[in-house]
Amino acid sequence: MKLKAIILLCGLSVSVAFAQKKADRKDHERWQQYAKYYMEIDMDVNTNRFTGVQKLEYTNNSPDELDKVFYHLYFNAFQPGSMMDVRSRTIDDPDRRVGDRISKLSDDEIGYQKILSLKQNGKDVTYKVEGTVLEVSLNEPIKPGQKVTFDMNFEGQVPVQIRRTGRDNAEGVRYTMTQWFPKLAEYDYQGWHADEYIGREFYGVWGDFEVKISIDKDYVVGGTGYLQNPLEIGHGYEDKGQTVKQKVKNGKLTWHFVAPNVHDFAWAADPDYIHDKLTMKNGMELHFFHQKGQNEENWEKLMPLAEKAFEYANKHFGQYPYKQFSVIQGGDGGMEYPMSTMITGMRGSLLGVTVHEAMHDWYHGVLGNNEALHPWMDEGFTSYATSRIISHIAGRDTAEETIENLGMPANGGYLRLATSGVEEPLSTHSDHYHLNGAYGAAAYSKGSVWMSQMGYVIGEKALNKGLLEYFETWKFKHPNPNDVLRVFERVSGLELDWYNEYFVYTTKTIDYGVKQVVGENNRTKVTLERVGLMPMPMDVVVTYKDGTKEVHYMALRMMRGEKPAETNDPRVVHPDWPWTHPTYEFTINRPASEIASVEIDPSGRMADVNRENNVWKAEAIDSKK
């Protein structure tokens, strides 16, 4: 049995026990649950508390009958003794933004979400709160294809800014309202995903949101979705020449947002926000919310650069499906949400963080893989895309013309991880990494290398085609690691099972070397060796003393094919290299005296942990004579 199959079965053994009354179905079938939220929120800016009414229409599109549902209550993590608090105080390398701060919060500083009532189709249901999860026992099971309505009354207190969400952050933003409402957990082909919140990643149900937020009239609100009542609000949402007639009730304005086909809803509010808007050539609107008098020059510079980023992303990674995106000053770093991001605004440059968080809207926001279980598919792919976009804006990108200089910056972070002794497989659940540092390097750096190295394996043209096909095929469908791999198999015609089996499910590393170059009359024999445990195809570039180059290519036998030539240099395709063989010999039909160097992967796209043995140079031999 293949390694990935073993791991999949282990994962399913857990979810089968947790899933409810599984029906027979084919493994390849995929379905999505659907949630329609209607919420009204009343915020008290003096007490930092809010009351909420939530109506949730939930459609069970699975083939399974459900007798329970689960909600996330993320704000409950910001209480002394919570799992997030204890984890932060006991992990060897705690996040400095949290540390032991939660343990020291007073009653008026903690976060909480309290459920005041909950009904299923108009009848009270039994529920209990377990930390950051609300467990609901249903009066009647939800049958396959059935729709039910849950009516909830709840209240919350916004925690002092700790991690992503909260109030009064270090830059003075009053409210960063993320993870703020009771959110239904996702149920998919692996069962329920009612993970406790300890500060990692998210996974949610696709749905439509209609949200009304009542807050002090002086506050400006930005976030997920389209504002439905701009002429009642003003604050820069209305178009020029329109007359604003604010509807103020009890000193508050009610902001009415609609967000179609998203899996979360986030917002931020502050009385000192400046609201700027840029309409792109395609009609899409970019909104910017930032503190008055803080770094305004860089916020102004950001706007046209953000437009360039979206234009490039639409062309190379898939067409953004919404008509709006908001960049909002808030939070404690940079964090992605559908149609929006929260970033800290006092930076020398805002471009890098904005591009990274905006690109999350492709991978986190639209593709929406299980980020808790496979964070590298979001963070890593986003980091890869960010590097390409930043290079493009700076005029350094060469991805469409040549393979030179395509070794991604993330390689360095991954190589440090791979030689650190603390690496864990990419298949590790994000919550369960032993170290924060190991999680970050794996999810961001190794995940990025997964994609850039794929270009080495299948060729850049196939990679670029696959990036677009992946987005089109799997948008709004929660893809998994097998799904993305199959896309690249289709566009390349190669078998790629081995790639995930080694690079995702193990920590085995790549290390190849040029072992020997020996002249034999008018020919030269080259011996390569595989030092590391992960096999890879070989691009070996021979440079002659007259300046010409020749590529010698060996596919892995288990690839069942070869990638196309990527340069204009002559290429010799040699017989496949079986992974069982530690060495490989091939012959160059020119004498050794004419060879200047023999180098494995001069493009730097292969994540070889020791590149010192990748090159043989004639000058080094000549100097010893």
C-alpha positions in Angstrom: 0.0 0.0 0.0 1.4 3.5 -0.9 2.4 5.8 1.9 -0.3 8.4 1.1 -2.9 5.7 1.2 -1.9 4.7 4.6 -2.0 8.2 5.9 -5.4 8.8 4.2 -6.8 5.7 5.9 -5.5 6.8 9.3 -7.2 10.1 8.8 -10.4 8.5 7.8 -10.4 6.2 10.7 -10.8 9.2 13.0 -13.4 11.0 10.9 -15.5 7.8 10.4 -15.8 7.6 14.2 -16.8 11.2 14.3 -19.0 11.4 11.3 -22.6 10.4 11.6 -24.4 7.5 9.9 -22.2 7.4 6.8 -23.9 6.5 3.6 -22.3 4.4 0.9 -20.7 6.6 -1.8 -17.9 6.6 -4.3 -14.7 8.0 -3.0 -14.3 10.5 -5.9 -17.6 12.3 -5.3 -17.3 15.8 -3.8 -20.1 18.0 -2.4 -20.2 21.2 -0.5 -22.4 22.1 2.4 -24.2 25.5 2.2 -24.9 28.1 4.9 -26.9 31.3 4.5 -26.3 33.8 7.4 -28.5 36.7 8.3 -27.1 38.7 11.3 -27.9 41.9 13.1 -25.3 43.2 15.5 -25.6 46.1 18.0 -22.2 47.3 19.2 -21.7 49.3 22.4 -18.3 51.1 22.0 -18.3 52.1 25.7 -18.4 48.5 27.1 -16.9 46.8 24.0 -19.8 44.4 24.0 -22.3 43.6 21.4 -25.6 41.7 21.1 -26.4 39.6 18.0 -29.3 37.9 16.3 -28.4 35.2 13.8 -30.6 33.2 11.4 -28.8 30.4 9.7 -30.2 28.4 6.9 -28.1 25.2 6.5 -28.4 22.8 3.7 -27.0 19.3 4.1 -25.6 18.5 0.6 -23.7 15.5 2.0 -25.0 11.9 1.6 -24.9 11.6 5.4 -27.6 12.1 8.0 -26.4 14.5 10.7 -27.7 14.3 14.3 -25.3 17.0 15.6 -23.9 20.3 14.4 -21.0 22.3 15.8 -20.2 26.0 16.0 -16.9 27.8 16.5 -16.9 30.3 19.4 -13.5 31.8 18.7 -13.7 34.7 21.2 -13.7 32.2 24.1 -10.0 31.5 23.4 -9.2 34.9 24.9 -9.8 33.7 28.5 -7.3 32.6 31.2 -7.0 28.8 31.1 -8.2 28.4 27.5 -6.4 26.0 25.2 -4.9 29.0 23.4 -3.6 30.4 26.7 -2.1 27.2 27.9 -0.6 26.3 24.6 1.0 29.7 24.3 2.5 29.4 27.8 3.8 25.9 27.4 5.1 25.7 23.8 8.9 26.1 23.6 8.8 29.1 21.2 5.6 31.1 22.0 4.2 33.7 19.7 5.5 37.0 21.1 2.2 38.6 20.2 0.4 36.3 22.8 3.0 34.9 25.2 1.3 34.9 28.7 -0.9 37.9 28.0 -4.2 35.9 28.0 -3.5 34.5 31.4 -3.4 38.1 32.8 -6.7 39.4 31.3 -9.3 40.9 33.6 -13.0 40.2 33.3 -13.5 43.3 31.2 -10.6 42.5 28.9 -11.3 38.9 28.0 -13.2 37.8 24.9 -16.4 35.7 25.0 -19.3 34.6 23.0 -22.4 33.6 25.0 -25.3 31.7 23.5 -28.5 33.1 24.9 -30.9 30.9 22.9 -30.8 28.5 19.9 -33.7 26.9 18.0 -33.8 24.4 15.2 -36.8 25.0 12.9 -38.5 27.1 15.7 -37.9 24.5 18.5 -35.3 24.8 21.3 -32.3 22.5 21.0 -29.9 21.1 23.6 -26.4 22.4 23.4 -23.2 22.8 25.5 -20.1 24.9 25.3 -16.7 23.1 25.3 -14.1 25.9 25.2 -14.2 27.4 21.7 -16.8 24.9 20.4 -20.5 24.8 20.7 -21.9 21.2 20.5 -25.5 21.1 19.4 -27.7 18.0 19.7 -30.4 18.2 17.1 -34.1 17.5 17.8 -34.4 15.9 14.4 -31.5 14.6 12.2 -30.7 16.6 9.1 -31.3 14.2 6.2 -29.2 14.3 2.9 -30.5 17.2 0.8 -32.5 18.7 3.6 -32.5 22.4 4.7 -33.0 23.5 8.3 -33.1 26.9 10.0 -31.2 27.8 13.2 -32.2 30.9 15.1 -29.7 32.2 17.6 -29.4 35.0 20.1 -25.9 35.7 21.4 -23.8 38.3 23.0 -20.0 38.9 22.9 -17.2 40.9 24.4 -14.3 42.0 22.2 -11.0 41.0 23.8 -8.1 43.4 24.2 -6.0 42.9 21.1 -4.2 39.7 21.4 -4.1 37.7 18.1 -5.7 38.8 14.9 -9.0 39.9 16.5 -9.8 42.3 19.3 -9.9 45.9 20.3 -7.4 48.8 20.7 -4.4 47.3 18.9 -0.9 48.8 19.1 -1.7 51.3 16.4 -4.9 52.5 18.0 -7.4 50.8 15.9 -10.6 50.4 18.0 -12.1 47.2 16.6 -10.7 44.3 14.5 -13.7 42.1 14.3 -12.6 38.8 13.0 -13.7 35.4 14.3 -16.4 37.5 16.0 -19.6 35.5 15.4 -20.7 31.9 16.2 -19.6 30.2 13.0 -20.9 26.8 11.9 -18.1 24.2 11.6 -17.5 22.5 8.2 -18.7 19.0 7.5 -17.0 17.4 4.5 -16.0 14.0 3.1 -13.8 13.5 6.2 -16.5 14.4 8.7 -16.8 17.3 11.1 -14.0 19.8 11.6 -14.9 21.3 14.9 -11.3 22.2 15.9 -10.6 24.2 19.0 -9.1 27.6 18.4 -5.5 27.9 19.6 -4.4 30.6 17.2 -3.8 28.8 14.0 -5.8 28.5 10.7 -9.4 28.3 9.6 -11.9 26.3 7.6 -15.5 27.2 6.8 -18.7 26.5 5.0 -19.4 28.2 1.7 -22.4 30.5 2.0 -24.1 33.9 1.6 -23.9 36.5 4.3 -26.2 39.4 5.0 -25.0 41.4 8.0 -26.3 44.6 9.6 -23.9 46.3 12.1 -25.2 49.1 14.3 -22.4 51.2 15.8 -21.6 54.8 16.9 -22.2 57.2 14.0 -18.6 58.5 14.0 -17.1 55.1 13.3 -16.1 54.1 9.8 -16.6 50.3 8.9 -14.8 48.3 6.3 -14.6 44.6 5.6 -16.1 41.6 3.8 -18.9 42.2 1.3 -20.7 45.0 -0.5 -22.2 47.9 1.4 -25.9 48.1 0.5 -26.8 51.5 1.9 -23.9 53.9 1.0 -26.2 57.0 0.9 -27.2 56.3 4.5 -23.6 56.0 5.6 -21.3 58.3 3.7 -17.8 58.0 5.0 -16.4 57.8 1.4 -18.6 54.9 0.2 -20.9 57.1 -1.9 -19.9 58.2 -5.4 -19.0 61.8 -6.1 -22.0 64.2 -6.4 -24.3 61.9 -4.4 -26.2 63.4 -1.5 -25.8 61.5 1.8 -28.8 61.4 4.1 -27.6 59.5 7.2 -30.2 57.6 9.1 -29.0 58.0 12.7 -30.9 56.1 15.5 -29.8 56.4 19.1 -26.5 58.0 18.0 -25.8 55.0 15.7 -25.6 54.2 12.0 -26.5 50.7 10.7 -24.1 49.4 8.1 -25.8 46.8 5.8 -23.4 44.4 4.0 -24.0 41.5 1.6 -21.3 39.0 0.8 -22.1 36.2 -1.7 -20.4 32.8 -1.8 -17.8 33.3 1.0 -16.9 31.2 4.0 -16.3 33.9 6.6 -17.2 37.6 7.3 -14.8 40.0 8.9 -15.0 43.8 9.6 -13.1 46.6 11.4 -14.2 49.9 12.7 -12.6 53.1 13.9 -13.6 56.8 14.2 -10.3 57.9 12.7 -10.3 55.8 9.5 -9.5 57.5 6.2 -11.4 55.7 3.5 -9.9 55.8 0.0 -11.2 54.0 -3.1 -9.6 53.0 -6.4 -11.6 51.7 -9.3 -9.6 49.4 -11.5 -9.7 49.3 -15.3 -12.0 46.2 -15.2 -14.4 48.0 -12.8 -13.3 46.2 -9.6 -13.1 48.5 -6.6 -10.1 48.5 -4.2 -11.0 50.1 -0.8 -8.3 51.2 1.7 -9.0 52.0 5.4 -6.2 53.5 7.5 -5.6 55.7 10.5 -5.6 59.5 9.9 -2.1 60.9 10.3 -0.3 57.5 10.3 2.0 56.7 7.4 -0.4 58.3 4.9 2.3 58.7 2.2 2.9 55.0 2.0 -0.8 54.2 2.0 -1.2 56.6 -1.0 1.7 54.8 -2.8 0.1 51.5 -2.1 -3.1 52.1 -4.2 -1.7 51.9 -7.8 0.7 49.1 -6.8 -2.2 47.1 -5.4 -4.0 47.5 -8.8 -0.9 46.1 -10.6 -0.9 43.1 -8.2 -4.5 42.3 -8.9 -4.0 42.6 -12.6 -1.0 40.2 -12.6 -2.8 37.8 -10.3 -5.9 37.7 -12.5 -3.8 36.8 -15.5 -1.5 34.2 -13.9 -3.5 32.6 -11.0 -7.1 32.9 -12.0 -9.8 35.6 -12.3 -10.8 37.1 -8.9 -14.5 36.4 -8.8 -15.7 39.4 -6.6 -16.0 43.0 -7.5 -14.3 44.4 -4.4 -11.4 44.0 -2.1 -10.6 46.0 1.1 -7.2 46.6 2.7 -7.8 47.6 6.3 -5.4 48.8 9.0 -6.0 46.6 12.0 -5.0 43.3 13.7 -1.4 42.5 14.8 0.3 41.7 11.5 -1.3 40.6 8.4 -4.3 38.3 8.2 -6.6 37.2 5.3 -10.4 37.1 5.2 -12.8 36.8 2.2 -12.8 40.1 0.2 -10.6 41.8 2.7 -7.4 41.8 4.8 -6.3 43.2 8.1 -2.7 44.6 8.2 -0.7 46.7 10.6 -0.2 50.1 8.8 3.0 51.5 10.3 5.4 49.9 7.9 8.2 51.2 5.7 6.4 49.6 2.8 2.9 48.2 2.7 3.3 46.4 -0.6 4.6 43.0 0.5 2.1 42.4 3.3 -0.8 43.6 1.1 0.1 41.4 -1.8 0.6 38.4 0.4 -2.7 38.9 2.2 -4.6 39.7 -1.0 -3.2 36.6 -2.7 -4.8 34.6 0.2 -8.1 35.5 -1.4 -7.2 33.2 -4.2 -6.1 30.2 -2.1 -7.8 30.8 1.3 -10.8 32.8 0.0 -11.8 31.2 -3.2 -10.2 27.7 -3.3 -10.7 27.4 0.4 -8.7 24.2 1.2 -8.8 23.0 4.8 -6.3 25.4 6.1 -6.1 23.9 9.5 -5.2 20.4 8.1 -3.2 21.6 5.0 -1.9 25.1 5.8 0.9 24.7 3.2 -1.6 24.7 0.4 -2.7 28.2 1.5 0.3 29.8 3.1 2.8 28.2 0.8 1.0 28.8 -2.5 0.3 32.3 -1.4 3.9 32.9 -0.6 4.9 31.6 -4.0 2.4 33.8 -5.8 3.6 36.8 -3.7 7.2 36.4 -4.7 6.2 36.3 -8.4 4.0 39.4 -8.1 6.6 41.4 -6.1 9.2 40.5 -8.7 6.9 41.6 -11.5 6.1 44.9 -9.9 9.8 45.5 -9.3 10.6 44.5 -12.9 12.6 41.5 -12.0 10.3 38.7 -13.1 11.6 36.3 -15.7 9.1 33.5 -15.3 7.6 33.9 -18.8 10.9 34.2 -20.7 13.5 32.0 -19.1 14.0 29.5 -16.3 17.0 31.4 -15.0 16.8 32.8 -11.5 13.5 31.0 -10.6 14.8 29.5 -7.4 12.3 31.0 -5.0 13.4 33.0 -1.9 11.5 30.5 0.2 14.2 27.9 -0.5 16.4 29.4 2.1 13.8 29.1 4.8 13.0 25.5 3.9 16.7 24.5 3.7 17.2 25.9 7.2 14.2 23.9 8.4 15.3 20.7 6.6 18.7 20.8 8.3 17.4 21.9 11.7 16.4 18.6 13.2 12.9 19.9 14.1 11.1 19.5 10.8 7.8 17.7 10.8 6.0 16.5 7.6 3.8 18.9 5.8 0.9 16.6 6.5 1.0 17.6 10.2 -2.2 19.3 11.3 -1.4 23.0 11.9 -2.5 22.9 15.5 -0.2 20.0 16.3 3.3 21.2 15.2 5.7 20.9 18.2 7.2 24.3 17.5 5.7 27.5 16.1 8.9 28.0 14.1 8.7 24.6 12.5 5.1 25.3 11.6 5.9 28.6 10.0 8.9 27.4 8.0 6.9 24.3 6.8 3.6 26.1 5.9 5.2 29.2 4.3 8.6 28.2 3.0 8.3 24.5 2.2 4.8 25.0 0.9 6.2 27.7 -1.5 9.0 25.4 -2.5 6.4 22.7 -3.3 5.1 25.0 -6.0 8.3 26.4 -7.4 9.9 23.0 -7.4 6.9 21.7 -9.3 8.0 24.0 -12.1 11.4 22.1 -12.1 9.7 18.7 -12.3 7.1 19.4 -15.0 8.4 22.6 -16.7 7.4 26.2 -16.2 4.8 26.2 -19.1 3.0 23.3 -17.6 3.2 24.9 -14.1 1.7 28.1 -15.3 -1.1 26.3 -17.1 -1.7 24.2 -14.1 -2.0 27.2 -11.8 -4.9 28.5 -13.8 -6.5 25.1 -14.2 -6.2 24.4 -10.5 -8.1 27.7 -9.7 -10.8 27.1 -12.3 -11.3 23.4 -11.5 -11.4 23.7 -7.7 -12.7 27.2 -6.8 -15.3 27.0 -4.1 -14.7 23.3 -3.7 -12.2 22.9 -0.8 -9.4 21.0 -2.7 -7.0 18.7 -0.9 -3.3 17.8 -1.7 -4.3 15.0 -4.0 -6.6 17.3 -6.0 -3.9 19.9 -6.8 -1.4 17.1 -7.7 -3.9 15.6 -10.1 -4.3 19.0 -11.9 -0.5 19.1 -12.5 -0.6 15.5 -13.7 -3.3 16.4 -16.3 -1.5 19.4 -17.7 2.0 17.7 -17.8 1.0 14.1 -18.7 3.3 12.9 -16.0 2.7 10.7 -13.0 3.4 12.6 -9.8 2.2 10.5 -6.9 5.8 10.2 -5.7 6.1 13.9 -5.3 3.6 14.2 -2.5 4.6 10.9 -1.0 8.1 12.2 -0.4 7.7 16.0 0.0 4.4 16.2 1.9 4.2 13.0 3.9 7.9 12.6 4.9 10.8 14.9 5.8 13.2 13.1 3.5 15.5 15.6 1.7 17.0 16.0 -1.8 20.7 15.9 -2.2 22.3 15.0 -5.5 26.0 15.4 -6.5 28.3 15.1 -9.5 30.4 12.2 -8.3 32.9 11.8 -11.1 33.7 13.2 -14.5 36.2 11.0 -16.4 37.5 11.5 -20.0 37.6 8.4 -22.2 39.3 9.2 -25.5 36.9 11.6 -27.3 34.1 11.0 -24.9 33.4 11.9 -21.2 31.7 9.7 -18.7 29.7 11.5 -15.9 28.6 9.7 -12.7 25.8 11.3 -10.6 24.9 10.2 -7.1 21.8 10.5 -5.1 22.9 11.3 -1.5 19.5 12.3 -0.1 16.5 10.0 0.3 14.1 11.9 -2.0 14.5 11.1 -5.7 14.2 13.7 -8.4 14.5 14.0 -12.1 17.8 15.6 -13.3 18.6 18.7 -15.3 22.4 18.5 -15.8 23.9 21.5 -17.7 27.2 20.9 -19.3 29.1 24.2 -20.2 31.9 23.9 -22.7 35.0 26.1 -22.7 33.8 27.7 -25.9 30.8 29.1 -24.0 28.1 26.8 -25.4 25.9 24.7 -23.2 24.1 21.4 -23.5 21.4 20.0 -21.2 21.4 16.3 -20.2 18.0 15.2 -18.8 17.1 12.1 -16.9 13.4 11.7 -15.8 12.5 9.4 -13.0 11.2 6.1 -14.3 8.1 6.4 -12.1 7.2 9.7 -13.8 6.2 7.7 -16.9 7.3 10.5 -19.2 9.6 13.5 -19.6 9.1 17.3 -19.3 9.6 19.3 -22.5 12.9 21.2 -23.1 12.8 24.6 -21.3 15.7 26.4 -23.0 17.1 26.8 -26.5 20.2 24.9 -25.6 20.6 21.5 -27.2 19.1 18.8 -24.9 20.0 15.1 -24.7 17.3 12.9 -23.1 18.8 9.9 -21.4 17.1 6.7 -20.2 15.0 7.1 -17.0 16.7 6.9 -13.6 15.0 4.2 -11.4 14.7 5.6 -7.8 16.3 2.4 -6.4 19.6 3.1 -8.1 21.9 5.4 -6.0 24.1 6.3 -9.0 23.6 7.0 -12.6 26.1 7.2 -15.5 25.8 9.0 -18.8 28.2 9.8 -21.6 29.0 13.1 -23.3 30.1 12.8 -26.8 32.9 15.3 -26.4 36.4 15.0 -24.7 36.8 16.1 -21.1 39.4 18.7 -22.2 36.5 20.8 -23.8 34.3 20.8 -20.7 34.3 23.8 -18.4 31.7 22.5 -15.9 29.0 20.0 -15.2 26.2 21.3 -13.0 23.0 19.8 -11.6 20.0 22.2 -11.7 21.7 25.6 -12.2 18.2 27.2 -12.1 18.1 26.6 -8.4 14.5 25.4 -8.5 15.3 22.0 -6.9 15.4 22.2 -3.1 18.8 20.4 -2.9 20.0 20.7 0.8 23.7 20.7 -0.3 24.4 22.5 -3.5 28.2 22.3 -3.0 28.3 18.9 -4.6 26.1 19.9 -7.5 28.9 21.2 -9.8 32.1 19.9 -11.2 34.5 22.5 -12.6 37.5 21.7 -14.9 39.4 24.7 -13.4 39.4 23.0 -10.0 40.9 19.9 -11.6 43.4 21.9 -13.7 44.7 23.8 -10.6 45.7 20.5 -8.9 47.9 19.5 -11.8 
